[in-house]
Amino acid sequence: DDTEAARLYRLAADQGIPSAQFNVALCFSAGEGVPQSHIDAAHYHRLAVDLGHMEAQFNLANAYSQGMGVLQNHGEAVRYYRLAADQGDKAAQQNLGNRFYSGSRGVLQNFSEAARYYRLAADQGFPSSQFHLGEMLIRATPVDERVPTDPRAGAKLLSRVVQCEGAEHEPLRLKALELLRKHADQGEVVAACCIGCG
């Protein structure tokens, strides 16, 4: 019963248990067992964040980014994404990579920081970050002097994306395959990584 689960989570949350605070936030966010309230969801996420809960950090960052239950504030969103990213949240790392790449939503453009965050998530097997970092590295001309090209590393990352299974990865797979084919003339290293990509 959702109502009973929400009641029990609240009892534990009131005792300062971060996972319970996070679960209460999820209940309020979805309206499961309690009336839906993004304001209450943000409140309970903040309580869990104060105790270092990584998923709550990510969700609170999303709340600030979208203005859900709090006033939209991209600076605060970046702050909470950084907290989650520093604990290893690959979606937060990807999000920061995107923000730094485009220079939007609370940060100035910084390709070096974008590459750093993409690499953190790519190293955890996050396909979108593998794609973006691979795209930055495979280029003939660097996007920034602080992000040198490395066609071999870029091709390997893109090859990993091509090997992803599942319909949700299909658009990214096709983009990666297209990039690999486009850059296959950069030498034997890149061409070797493309064998079996298509």
Secondary structure, 3 states (H helix, E strand, C coil): CHHHHHHHHHHHHCCCCHHHHHHHHHHHHHCCCCCCCHHHHHHHHHHHHHCCCHHHHHHHHHHHHHCCCCCCCHHHHHHHHHHHHHCCCHHHHHHHHHHHHHCCCCCCCCHHHHHHHHHHHHCCCCHHHHHHHHHHHHCCCCCECCECCCHHHHHHHHHHHHCCCCHHHHHHHHHHHHHHHHCHHHCHHHHHHHCCCC
